[in-house]
Amino acid sequence: MMNFRQKIARETGISAEKVPASYQILGDVMLLKFGCSEVEKKKIADTILQLYPYVKTVCETKGVSGELRQPFVRKLAGNGTETVHKENGIFYKLDAAKLMFSKGNHLERQRLLGEVKKNEVVVDMFAGIGYFSLPIAKHVKKMYAIEKNPISFGYLEENISSNKLQNVEAMNADCRDVQMQGVADRIIMGYFPHTEKFLPFALKILKPHGIVHFHNAYREDELWKKPEEQLKVLGDFRLLSKRKVKSIAPRRWHAVMDVQVAN
Ligand SMILES: C[S@@+](CC[C@H](N)C(=O)[O-])C[C@H]1O[C@@H](n2cnc3c(N)ncnc32)[C@H](O)[C@@H]1O
């Protein structure tokens, strides 16, 4: 059977090495990274629309940037970029041209579902459109979802109601400014880089013996000494687990450490 690349190459007459080898699908929007001319990109995009009926829009992506993790996305063919993406029974409405949705964090989302407990109060300090908050809310007592970007926040609110979640309180704020103290059994810090600068604020929100899921970006040679140093801001803590989530550049990792504070 022909793979995606071979199929597009045959259909367009463009040589296979110029056709993207992989893609990301968010709802009915396909996102691809290209290494070819504008004319070739357009031809590939139009061909995808013809060959894959479930794809309504094809976009070029060049990754995410900035504090609010906004993606560079440009529409090449098709309709709009607002779509509804489904994962693990949750519906996430988002605009693929304005917001990110990291498929690479899929396993991390699933893993957390196995960790949380029914009676917990959880705070998601970087909620986005609800990547972690929505699936986890189904398994805990209360979820506070904090999101700074008003565009993400709008979708977050919509997603809370479309998924019929009654126990999520969404806050359109910088997580450093929220007035919560000692409320969280568990905090999710699903953001990088420089997540360490938010640790003092997490500590304020956390209950004694609370758990923090600390995400950050590191060079290979910084693992795991540097994160352990950074986490000392929390005082005494117990390391529950640590892992690399995904590669974000050559010898650079998105990593997570789960820690429980002593008091
Ligand atoms: C990397 S995204 C979330 C990714 C998500 N955890 C996933 O699995 O795909 C981080 C989010 O944090 C938000 N953000 C950045 N700085 C923030 C802050 N200081 N307070 C609250 N939200 C913030 C961004 O707008 C963005 O929506």
The ligand as an SDF file (V2000), in Angstrom:
LIG
                    3D

 27 29  0  0  0  0  0  0  0  0999 V2000
    1.7410   25.1950   25.8240 C   0  0  0  0  0  0  0  0  0  0  0  0
    0.0790   25.7750   25.9260 S   0  0  0  0  0  0  0  0  0  0  0  0
   -0.7510   24.4520   26.6680 C   0  0  0  0  0  0  0  0  0  0  0  0
   -0.3760   23.1580   26.0250 C   0  0  0  0  0  0  0  0  0  0  0  0
   -1.1510   21.9990   26.5180 C   0  0  0  0  0  0  0  0  0  0  0  0
   -0.8230   21.7110   27.8830 N   0  0  0  0  0  0  0  0  0  0  0  0
   -1.0890   20.7660   25.6160 C   0  0  0  0  0  0  0  0  0  0  0  0
   -1.0790   19.6730   26.1350 O   0  0  0  0  0  0  0  0  0  0  0  0
   -1.1150   20.8790   24.3970 O   0  0  0  0  0  0  0  0  0  0  0  0
    0.3040   26.9040   27.2180 C   0  0  0  0  0  0  0  0  0  0  0  0
   -0.8530   27.8280   27.4890 C   0  0  0  0  0  0  0  0  0  0  0  0
   -0.4980   28.6590   28.5920 O   0  0  0  0  0  0  0  0  0  0  0  0
   -0.9790   29.9680   28.3770 C   0  0  0  0  0  0  0  0  0  0  0  0
   -0.1810   30.8720   29.2170 N   0  0  0  0  0  0  0  0  0  0  0  0
    1.0730   31.3370   28.9900 C   0  0  0  0  0  0  0  0  0  0  0  0
    1.4920   32.0870   30.0300 N   0  0  0  0  0  0  0  0  0  0  0  0
    0.4780   32.0750   30.9430 C   0  0  0  0  0  0  0  0  0  0  0  0
    0.3290   32.6470   32.2380 C   0  0  0  0  0  0  0  0  0  0  0  0
    1.2970   33.3770   32.7830 N   0  0  0  0  0  0  0  0  0  0  0  0
   -0.8240   32.4340   32.9150 N   0  0  0  0  0  0  0  0  0  0  0  0
   -1.8100   31.6750   32.3810 C   0  0  0  0  0  0  0  0  0  0  0  0
   -1.7390   31.1170   31.1330 N   0  0  0  0  0  0  0  0  0  0  0  0
   -0.6010   31.3080   30.4320 C   0  0  0  0  0  0  0  0  0  0  0  0
   -0.8320   30.1690   26.8830 C   0  0  0  0  0  0  0  0  0  0  0  0
   -1.7010   31.1770   26.4170 O   0  0  0  0  0  0  0  0  0  0  0  0
   -1.1840   28.7720   26.3340 C   0  0  0  0  0  0  0  0  0  0  0  0
   -2.5440   28.6680   26.0400 O   0  0  0  0  0  0  0  0  0  0  0  0
  1  2  1  0
  2  3  1  0
  2 10  1  0
  3  4  1  0
  4  5  1  0
  5  6  1  0
  5  7  1  0
  7  8  2  0
  7  9  1  0
 10 11  1  0
 11 12  1  0
 11 26  1  0
 12 13  1  0
 13 14  1  0
 13 24  1  0
 14 15  1  0
 14 23  1  0
 15 16  2  0
 16 17  1  0
 17 18  1  0
 17 23  2  0
 18 19  1  0
 18 20  2  0
 20 21  1  0
 21 22  2  0
 22 23  1  0
 24 25  1  0
 24 26  1  0
 26 27  1  0
M  CHG  2   2   1   9  -1
M  END
$$$$
